[in-house]
Amino acid sequence: MMFSTGLGAEVQRPLATVVIGGVFSSTLLTLIVLPLVYLMFEKSSAEEKADIEI
């Protein structure tokens, strides 16, 4: 759909671009950014617990 040139392509092309961009960005967020955020919070939580136990 993104590379179509036929009838109605001028309407479908922008929508296809947005859909493909959304799929890529959600995949990137789910597989890379979200696990990194979890690791950052886990590390800070572990440091706080270590400070409390000492």
N, C-alpha and C positions, 0 to 999 in steps of 0.2 A: 504494500500500500504506500509506503514511503517513497518508492521510486516509480510509481505509476504515472503514466502520461495520458491515459485515456479520458473518456468522458467523466466529468465530476472529480477529476484528480485535484483540482485547485481547492476543493472543499475537504477532501479526504487526507491530503498530504499533511497539513498542519496538525490534524487530529492524530495521525499516525506518528508524527514526530513527538508529540506530547506523550503518547502512550509508551513508545519505545524508551523515551527519556525517563519516564516514571519507573519502568521495569528495571532499567539499569541502575537508577539511583536507589531504589528500594533494595535491590540485590546487594549493592555496595554497602548500604547502611546495615543490612541484616548480617552480612557475612564478615564485615571488617570493623565498622565503627562501633556497633553495639557490643561485641565481645571485648573490644579495647576499653570501653567505658566500664563494663563489668569488672575487668581486671584492675582498673584504676581505683574503683570503689572498694574492691576486695583488699587491695594493698593498703589503702588508707585505713580501712577497718581493722586489719591485722596489726597495723602499727599502733592504733589507739588501744587495742586490747593488750598489746605488749607493754605499753606505758602504764596501764592500769595495774597489771599483774606485778610489776616491779616495785 
